[in-house]
Amino acid sequence: MKKTILFVLIMLCLLVFAGCNSSPSSNEQTGTDESPEVENITLKLGTIRDDSDPTTLAAHRFAEIVEENSAGAIKVDIYPNSTIGGILDMFTGMETGTVDMMYEGISSYPWLDGARDFNITSFPFFWESYDDLVKVLDSEDFQPLFEEAAAATGVRVIKAIGDTEARQLTANKAVHSAEDFNGLKIRTAESEIVQQTMQALGAQPVVIPLSDLYMALRQGTADAQENGFITVQNMSFYEVQDYVMQTDYIRDVKAWYISENLWSTLSDEQKGILTEASIEAGNYQTELAREQVEESLNLLKDEMEYIEPDLASIRATLEPTFQSFDGELWQEGLLEKVQTILNQ
């Protein structure tokens, strides 16, 4: 009998001891002392620019900042030179999940259905400075357009930041004012808004592949063209054109695009890291691009006659055209909203 009682007591002690050891830890009870480690992620970011372009260099800077600020938890692999496709390919990749990010101009956004309001960012002869364009894009009134576009397209803009070369004009005749566009055969981008603008000025827009443009200018198929200073230098257009006009007629801002599906899975901390890096790397893009533009312009001034046209006369001539685009290329009333922001 005594042995039986002793055995029962021993078993009870063992059960109590086991129960104490299996009780929840203080961390499990409160659930607040430690949070689970953030899962490491690697993002695929593409550009269509070559390795030496400010866009690609800014993308590498972005990757460095992200990795440093996330303590290595977020890595960004850079794919320059269209190695993962052109702009439309990368947009599609962000929708399907094969591409995570892209760094290219905000002017590309309206290529996607659901982002047509961003046509206004490449409005010819409208934007007087990069700062004006950024002021509008950063404004509180413009943020709903970014949200609507992200929901409609599956592609979000984290931040639109980073100056790039504006489009200029070279020709074999001097262009001082709106009247000088009359009859000018000008090679333009294959863009409805650009071609309508040139026609409104009395010019004759022609579409010629960039690779064929040098010979077209040399042979007189076109009298003029409208690429930026860096492109004019790199393509040696100064050899077949006599005048360079600083029109800055189409401006652009670089934008950090990201898959909306991916963005929705990120924590607030991860989103903050990407946003902060996009601002710093975008400012780096601006610095590099402006240095290159200045170098190219100085060279062109030695090779061509430099002219600063009367842009006020051009804008006055185009005012009816400006108004006709409202409600056609972007939602009605957006032009007035933008002008209000600029006047603030």
N, C-alpha and C positions, 0 to 999 in steps of 0.2 A: 504493500500500500504506500509506504513512504517513498519507494522507488518511483511509483506511478506519479505521485504528487510532484516529486522533484523533476521528473521528465516534462510534466505539463508546464511547470514554472520556467524551465529552460526554453521550451518552445515559445512561450509567450514573450520572453525577453528577446529572443531572436526576431520574432515578428515585429516588435516595437522598434528594434534597432534598424531593421530593414526599411520600415516605414519612414523613419527619420531620414535615412540616406536617400530615399526616393522622392522627398519633398521638393517642390520647385525651388530653383536658385533665386536669389534676390533679383537677378536680371530678368528671369522669366516671369517673376511675380509682377514686377513693375513695368517691364517692357520698355524702359526709358533710358537705362544706363548705357546701353551699347546699341548702335544701329548696324544692320548688315553692311558689309563692304559693297561699294558700288561696282557693278560688273564692268569690266574693261570693254571698251568698244573701239573699233577702227572704222573710220569714215573714208569714203572714196570721193575725192573732189576733183573735178575736171575743168580745164579751160581749153580754148581753141588756139591759144597763143603759144609762141615758142619759148624756149627756156630762158631767153634773155629779156623777154617782154616784161614791163612793170607788173602786168597782171599776174604772170606766173611767179615772179619774185614776191609779190604781195601774198600770193597763195601759200608759198613756202613759209613766209613770216607768220601767217595765220596758224599754220600747223605747229610751228615752234612755240607760239604763245599758248595755244590750246594744250599741248602736251605739258608744258611747264606749269600752267595754272591748274591743271587737273592732276598733278603729281604722277603723270604717265598713264592715268586711267583712260584718257581719250587720245587716240592717235589719229592723224589725218594723213592719208596717202595722196600725193598730188599726181595727177595725170594731165600733163600739158599737151599742146600740139594736136588736139583732137584725137588723142590715142584711145579715148573711150567714146568717140563720136563727136559730131558737130553739135551746135546749140540745140537744135530740135531733138537730136538723138538723146542728149543728156536730159532734156526736159522729160522725154518719154521714159527714160531710165529712172528718173526720180518718181514718176507716177507708178512704175511697175516694181521699183525696189532694187534695180540693178545699179543705180547710181545714187549716191547720197547727197552730194552738193555740187554746185557750180559757181564760178565767179566770172560773170560777164555783165554786159551793160543792162541797165533797167529798160532800155529801149527794146530789148528782146522779149520782155514779158508779154506784150500784147500779141505775140505769135500764138499764144495759147488762148483758146476760147475761155472766156471768163475773166480776162485781164485787159479787155480792150480800152478801159479808161486810161491805161498807161501809155496809150498812143500820144497823149498830150505831152509826155516827157521828151519826145523827139520832134516837137512842133518847130518847123523851120523858121528862122529869123524871129522867134518869140522870146527865147531865154537870153537875157543880157549877160548873165554870168553863171558860173558853176554854183556860186553861193545862193543865187536866186532859186535854182532848181532844187538844191538840197533843203532850202528853207521850206519849200512847198512839201517836199517828200517827208520831212520831219515834223510837219505841222500836225496838230491834233485833229484838224478837219480831214486830213488825208489818211489817217490810220484805219478808219473803217474800210477804205478801198483796198488796203493791203489784206485785211481780214477776209473780205468778200472774195478777193482773188485767190487767196490760199485755199479757201473752202471749195471754190469752183474749179480750180485747176489741179489741186493736189500738190502744188509747188508753193512754198512760202518764201518770202524775202525776209531774212533775219535783219538785214540792215542794208540800205542803199547808201554807199559811201565809197569815194575814190574817184578823183578826177581822171579824165582821159582826154586824148586829143580831140578838139572840136573839128568839125568839117569846115574846110576853107574853099577857096576858088582860085584856080589858075586858068589862064586863057592866053590867046594870041592877040587879044585886044584889051585895052584898059577898060576896067569896069569901075566907074566912080559913083554911079547912082542907079536907081531903078531903071531909068531909060536905057542904059547901056546893055541891059539883058535882052532887049528886043532883037529877035532873030538869031540869038546866040545858040549854036548847036552844042549842047552841054551834056556830057556823059554823067548820068546820075545813078544812084543806087536804084535797084528795082523795087521801088516803094511808091505806093499810090499817093501818099501825102507829099512826098518830095516832088513827084512828077506834076501833080496838080499845082504845087507852089510855083515851080518853074514856068509852067504854062501861063499862070496868072501874071507872071512878070514879062511875058512875051517871048520867052526862050523856047527852044525846041529840044526837049529832053530825049536822049537816045540811050538805050541800054546796051552796054558793051562789057564783056567779061573783063575783070581787072587784068588778067594775064594778057589780054589783047589790046589794052588801052594805050600803051606806049606807041605801038605802030599806028593805031587809029588816030592819035594826036599828030603823029608825024606825017601821015598821009592826008590829013584834013577831014577824015570821016567825022571827027568831032573837033570843035574849036576850043572847048574848055572841059574841065572836069572838077570834081568837088570833094577830093579826099583831104585828110589832115596833113599837116606839115611833115610829120615823120614819114608817112606813106609817100608823099611827093619826093622826099629825099631818097628813100629806099628804092623807089621805082624809077628814079632818075628822070622824072617828068620835067625837071628844070632844063633838060637838054632839048625839049621839043615845045616848051611854053615860054612866053616872054614875060608875062606878068603874074604876080602872086598877090591876091587880095585877101586881107584878113577879115573874113566875114563872121567867123565863129557861128555859122548859120544853123548848125545842128550840134547841140551839146548832148552829153551823155553822162551818166553816173554809173559806176560799177555797182553791182548788187551781189550779195551773198545769198544764193538760192539754196534751199534745202527741201528734201522730201517732207511733205506735210505729215505723212504717215509716220515717218521716223521722228519728226519733231514732237508729235503727240505722245511718244513713248519716253521722252527724256524728262529727267527731273528738273525742277526749277534751278537747281545748282548747275546742272549741265547746260541748260539753256543760257544761264548767265555767263558761263565760261565762254561759250561760242559767241555770244553777243559782244562781250568785252573784247575778245580777240578780233572780231570783225571790224570794230571801230579802229583799233590800233593798226591793224594791217591795212585797212582802207586808207588811213592817213598816210601810211608808207607808200601806197600806190600813188596817191596824189603827189607826193614829193618826187618820186621817180619819174612819173609821167611829165610833170612840169619841167623838170631838168632836161628831158629828152626833147620836148617840144621847143624849148628855148634854143637848144643846140641846133636843131634842124632849121628853125627860123633864121638864125644867124647865118647859116650856110646858104639858105635860099636867097637871102638879101644880097649876098655876094654874086649870085648867079642870075637873078631876075630883078625886075623893077617891082618894088614893094609899094602897095597902095592900101590905104585904109578907106574903104568906100563910105558913102553917106548912108548909114544903115537906117536912119530915121525915114528917109525917102522910100526905102524899100519896104519898111514896115507899114508906112502909110498906104502904099500901093496895095499891099496884101491884106489890109484890114477887112474888106468884104470877104476874102477867102478865109481868113481866120474865123469869122462868124459862121460861115457855111459849114465848117467842120464840126461845130458844136451840135451835138445830137446825132451826128453821122459817124464820126470816128471815136467818140466817147459820149458818155451820157449828157443829155441836155442840161445846161446850167453849170457844168464843171468849169468851163472857161471863166465864167464870172466868179466862181468860187476861188479859182487860182489867182485871178487878178486882185481879189480882195485880200488874200493872204499876202501877196507881194506888196500891197500898199500899207500893210500894218506896220 
